Amino acid sequence: PPLSLGRYTVNLSVIQNYLTEQKIDGWLVYSFRNQNPIAQAVSGLAHSGSRRWFCWIPAQGAPRWLVHAIETHMFVDLPAEMAGEMTRYVGWEEMEAKLPLLVGTSAGRPLRIAMEYSPRNALPYVSTVDGGVIELVRETTGAEIVSSGDLLQQMMAVLSAGQIAGHRRSAAGCLAVKDAAFAFIGQRLRNGQDVNEFEVQCFINDELVKLNLQTGVTSLCSVNANAADPHYISSPAHHKPIHKGDAVLIDMWSRETVNPDDSFADITWTAFCGAEVPPKMRQVFDVVAQARDATVRHIQDRLDAGLPAYGYMADDAARNVIIRAGYGEFILHRTGHSLGPTGHWIGANIDNLETQDRRQLIPNLMFTVEPGIYMPDFNFDDSPHAKGLGIRSEINCLMHADRVEVTTLPLQTQVIPILT
């Protein structure tokens, strides 16, 4: 679904301090028909309207607006910090003529303007302003356009103490439900009863409800080759039975229902439906666990050396472990994603595979670390069902000024044998 950021409480001083420190003249916020969710969140508007609008947030001074003449009524109830001079336009020529007047000039050099843009679309999460608008701003103002990605992370992805506390409670709940789900599978198999992926998925949902955790997102239960598809979701019509000798992956994410601004927890664990885990399966899990731990260790080593840590470098650290072990062709996704009120959030991802996330991992940022190896044709045991294997180990991390904390302890250190 489209990124939803809600209505953000603007802190103008944070924005302007960042702009000043980075020698950026201002942030030009633009939207048209809700196409830029970041603009919606920053402006505090409930709806973007049907005409183009711009908001100029200078490094110093009050915001200024350029809005269509028939939609000025939408901007009368702006948050106090976003209120400012309102300039109207009617036609496109008038809009283009007034745009350079909105942002002003900087003596002796081109303006540096931040927008929701990423060079070469390296970071699509913040590329929410279309290329034509970027061209328009460059041509009418002569400005240098820079990405607002780091600014957005500092504004929106840094979590409050309350959001982090909510995450911790959700993490404890998810870990407990994970244990209950594996016990549910084990009980069914011991009693000779049928059990399938979708039943387990429903069981997880019911257990989350008991803990007042959100169930609007679907947790995953997959076996064997289905687990080799990282985003496989079972349904009443499409699911596989779970047999003795199967590999089972459970991926669940949730947050408390009380406060929609709290951060999600997001975990993945792998188990084996037997008493002794097959050596081939154990070997693959060990590689995944080593990649997971190498990611955290890399970040901590950077902090210990007084160096900044970055999402792209942490991703490389994980994938290098898997590649050196000979499983590189079975990597299907980045190592981790930003974590917040929507699960996948607006901060730095642990990613140099799908995108180039060169944003710094800053204090009170949360993210997942979830390397995986996915082999749909891999035979991991002599069981007739044991074809295909997907193993992922997912933890959640919180950045502090001097350390990275794993918030979803205990770590999974081995595949869980369900039938011990």
N, C-alpha and C positions, 0 to 999 in steps of 0.2 A: 504494500500500500504506500501512498505518498507519505513522505516524512511529515510527521505532526509534532510541532514544538509547543503547542499551547500558546497562551498569552504570557509572554515573558515580562517580568518586572525589570524595567530598564534601570541601569545604574549609569547615568551619563558620565560620572567622574571616571569610572572604570574604562569606558570607551575612550574618553578623551585623553586619559593618561597613557593608554596604549598607543593612540595615534601620535601623541607627542614623542613618546619614547622611540617609536619606529620611524619618526620623521615623515609621517603621512599627513597630508593637509586635511583630509576628512574622509568620511565614509558616505558614499552615495547609495542609499537604499532605494530599490526600485521594485515595483510590482505591477502586475496586470492580471486581473481575474484569478487571483490566488495562485499564480504560477510560482511565486517565490515564498515558500512557507517561512523562510527566515525573516523576510520583510514583515510578514503578518505578525510573527512573534515579537519582533522589535518594536513595531509601531503600536501594538496594542489594539489594532483594529479587529473587530469581529469578522469583517468581510472586506475584501480588497476592492470591491466595486467592479464596474464594467469599463473603466477608462484607466489609462496609464497614469501613474503618479510617481513622484520622486521625493525623497527626503534627504536633505544634506545635513550631516552631522559633522560640523567642523572640529578641528582639534581644540579650538577655543570658541566660546560663544554658544548661543542658543541654536537649536535645529531650525532649518528653513524648509518650506514645502513648496512643491510645484504640482498643482492638482487641476483636474478638469473643472470647468466652470459649473457644470451641472451636478458635481458630486462633492462640493465643499461641505455639504451638510454632514458627510460621513466623518469629518475630521474635527468636529466641534468638541468631542468628548475624549480627546487624546489624554494619555497620562501626563501629569504636570511637567515631567522632565522632557517630554517630547513636544510640548507646545512651542510654537514659534511663528514667525512671519509666514503668511500664506499668500502665494502668488498663483493667480488663476491663468489658465489658457483655454482656448477653444479649439483651434485648428492645429494640425501637425506642424505647420510652418512656425506658428507662434510658440509652440512647445519647444521646437528646436532653437528658436531665437532666444528664449528665456532660460534655457538650460545652462549656458555658460554664465549668465548673470546670477543664477542660483548658487553656483559653486565659487564664483569670484575668480581672482587671479592671485598668483604669487610672483612677486617682482623678480625678474631675472632668470626664471626657470619654469619649466612646466609643472603644473600641479601633480602631486602624487595622490591618487584617489583609490580607496579600497572599495571593492565591489565583490559580489558573490560570483567569483570567477576563479578558475584554476588553469594556469598555462598548460596547453595541450590536453586539457581535461584530465590531468593526472589525479585529481581528487574530486570525483564527480559529486560527492556529498555536499560540496559547497558551490558547485557550478550550477546555480539555480537562476542566473540571469543569462538570457540567450545572447548568442553571438552578435546579432544585429544591434542590440542595445549597447553592447560594448563598443561596436564600431561607431555608433551614433555619439557616444560620450567622447570617444577619442577624437573624432572629427570636429565636433563642435567646441570642445574645450581645449584640445591639444594636450590633454593630460596623459600621464603614465598610469595605467590601470594595474593595481596590485591586488592580490588575493586577500579576502577578508577571513580566510580560514583560521588563522591563529587567533584573530580577534574573536571570532565566533566561539572558538573553543574556550577561551578565557571567560567569555561572557556567560555561556550557556552550559558547557559540559562540566565545569567545576561544580561539584556537588556540595550541598550544605551538610552540616552535621546531622540534621534530621533526615535527609535523604539517605545518608550513609547508614544511619541507625536502622531505617526501614529496610535497606538492603540486607543488613546482617540478620534481621529477623526472618526475612524471606529466604535467605540462604539456609538458615537452620531448618526451616520448614521443608524446603526442597530436598535437603539431605535426608531428612526423616522419611519423606514420601518415597524417595529412591529406595531406601532400605525396605520399606513396606511393599513396594512393587516387586522387588526381587523375591521377597518372602512369599508373596502371593503366587508368583510363578512356581516357586519351589513346592509349595503346598499342593497346588494342582497336579504337578507332575508326580509327586510322591503318592498321591491318592489315585493315580491312574485316570485323572479327569482331563478332558480336553481344555486347552487354553490357547488363545491366539493373540496376535499383536493388538487388535482393536480392543479386545477385552481389557488388556493391560492398560492401554491408553485411557479407557473409560475409568478404570480403577484409579489411575493417577489423578484424573480430573476430580473424582469424588473425594479423594483424600485431600487434595488442595482446598476444596470447598470447606471441608471440616476445619481447616486451619485459617480460614478467612483469607485465602490467597486467590489471586485473580485467575480465572480460567477462560478468559476471552481469547487466549492464545493456546495453540495445540501443542502439548508435549508429545514426544515421539517415542515409540517403541518399535524396534525393527530387528529382524533376525537374518543372519547369514548374508546372502546376496542383497537383500533389501537394505541392510545396514551399510552396504557399499555405496548406496545413494544417500549422500549426507542430508538431504532434505526430504527423504521419503516420509510420507504420512499415510498411515493406514486409514481405512474407512469401513463402514458396514459392508460395502460391496467388494472392497479390495484389501485383503489382508492375508497373512500367512499363519498357519498353525505354528505353535512352539512345541518342539519335541525335545526329548532327552538327547543330548549331544549337540544341541544348537548353540550358536553364539548369539547373545542378546545385547543390544545397545539401547540405553534409555537416555534421552535428552529432554530435560525439562527446564522451563523458565517461567517465573512468576513474580509477582510483587503483591504487597498487601492491598486489599480492596479499599481500605479506609482513606488513604491519601494517594491520589493518582500521580502526584509529583515524586513519590518515592522511587528509588532505583530498583530495577529488576535484579533478581539472582538468576543465573543461567549455568547449569551444570550438565555434564555428560559422563556416564559411567558404562563400563562394559562387563558382562558376566558370561559364564559358561554353564549350560544346563547339564551339569554332571558333577562328579566328586573330585575329579582330577583334570586340570586344564591341560589340553593337548600342548606339547612342546612348541609346535609351529605357531599356535595362537599366542602362547606366552612370549615367544620371540618378537612377534610383531608388536604386542603391547609394550614390551620393554623399550623398543625404539621410539614409540609414541611418547611414553613417559619421559624418556631421556630428552626428547625434543621439547616437551612441555617445561621440564625443569631447566633446560639450557636457556629458554626464553627469560625466565625469572632471574636466573643467575647473571645473564648478560646485562639486564637492566640494573641489578644491584651492583655489579662490577663498575658500571658507568658512574653510578651515584657515589660509590666509594672512592672513585678516582677524581671526584669533583667535576665530572663531565655531564652534560645533558644526555638524557636517553630519548631515543626517537622510535616511533612505531615501525618504520621501515627496517631499521637495524635489528630490532628485536625479532621481526619476522624472519629475516635472513638467518639469525642464530638458530631458530627452530628448524627451518627447512634444510639447513646445511646438515643437521644431524640425520634427518631422514634420507637425504640424498647420499650421504657417505655410507649409510647402511644398505644402499642399493634399492630403495623404495621410492625414489624421486618421481617416477612416472605415475605413482599412485596418489600423489598430492592433488587434491581437487579444489582447495580453497585456501585463503589466507589463514594466518595463525590465530587471529582474534579480532574482535570488534569492540568499539566503544560501548559502554554500558551506562544506561540511565533510565529515565522514566518510560521510554518506549522500547526497552530492550536493546535494540540497535540505536545508538545515540549519535550526537553531533561532534564528539571529541575524536581524538586520534585513534585510529585502528592499528592493530599489529599487522601491517600489510605492506609488502613490497612485491606482491605477486599479482593480485587483481588490480590494485591501484598503487600509486607511489605516495604513501602517507609519511611525509617528512615533517609532520608536526611533532613538537616536543611533548613528552609525557610529563605533565606538570602536576603539582600537588592537588589532591582531592579529585583527580581524574580516575574513573574506573574503566576497566576493560576486561575482556575474556582472553584467556590463553587456551586454545583448543586445537592443537595439531591433530591430524588424522591421516590414516592410511586406508585406502579403499580399493579392494580387489574383488570384483564380482565373480571371477572364475577360479579363485584360490581354494584348494581343498586343504582344510586345516586339520582333518581327522579322518578316520576310517568310516565314520557314520555316513549312511546314504544321504542324510540331509545336510551334511557339513560341506556345502559348496558355496563359496562366496564369503567374504569377510570384510567388515568395516569396523575399524577400531578408532575411537576418538576419546581423548581424555581432556575434559574441560574444567578449568578453574576460573575464578574471578579474582581480580587484583585491584588494589587501591594504592595509588601513589601518595607517598608522603614526601616531605622535603628531602629526607636523607635515606629513605628506604622504600621498597615495594612490599606490600603486605598481601599475602594470599588470604582471602576472606572466606573461602569455602573449604576449610580444613575439616576432616583429615584429607590428605592427598590419597588418591587411589594408587597404590604401589604394586598391585597385581590384579589380574583378572579374577573376579569373584567366582568361586565354584559354588553354584547355587545348591547343589544336592550333597553337601557334606553332612 
